[in-house]
């Protein structure tokens, strides 16, 4: 029987915007008692901080320099930037767009690598984003590419915003998601893609619970395969 890898296990869940990967990743982490990294939130924080400092989202070097001065903390699910709670502010569609724009710059991505890696703590981590499996945690024990059709994602986002009592327009959301999908998957630095050893999880006709069960079963299979070999 081969031993389980000695390093702290990571489950990497990558996928496009509004695919539901955040909800799935959080529930998987809860079920396993693992830590959770919402890497998209980090890019959103950077977009927000840049705007606050009046730095345009295309200014790669200035944003990378700003990153080194930021104090980013996640406390009980809340996002603190330099001590201030900005959880709601970074969830806006504007900051989603900004995150996608600042994320194209290799200098910004490099400046955020150590922070993301620091979330890897015992007993394990579930990380969600675009490059969890390809760049940040290439040695993840389990890699999932979680996606859904773009119209379905737009409809889910639309309902989510409506339920929060926010103004929402389906067509605008759909267009925005298509633009972000294109930018996130066609950039040269760490583009969104399904890596070769990732399992595909299409949630178009799945509930969140079914998607969570898929990941938990796949994780259990990983552990079993270590025990068998
Ligand atoms: O997951 P999200 O929608 O909160 O992410 C917002 C943007 O941040 C996304 O459009 C691209 C960028 N991002 C990234 O480039 N790499 C990650 N690991 C996570 C997010």
Boltz pocket constraint, residues with backbone or C-beta under 6 A from the ligand:
constraints:
  - pocket:
      binder: B
      contacts: [[A, 15], [A, 17], [A, 18], [A, 39], [A, 40], [A, 41], [A, 43], [A, 44], [A, 95], [A, 96], [A, 99], [A, 100], [A, 103], [A, 104], [A, 128], [A, 129], [A, 130], [A, 131], [A, 132], [A, 180], [A, 184], [A, 190]]
      max_distance: 6.0
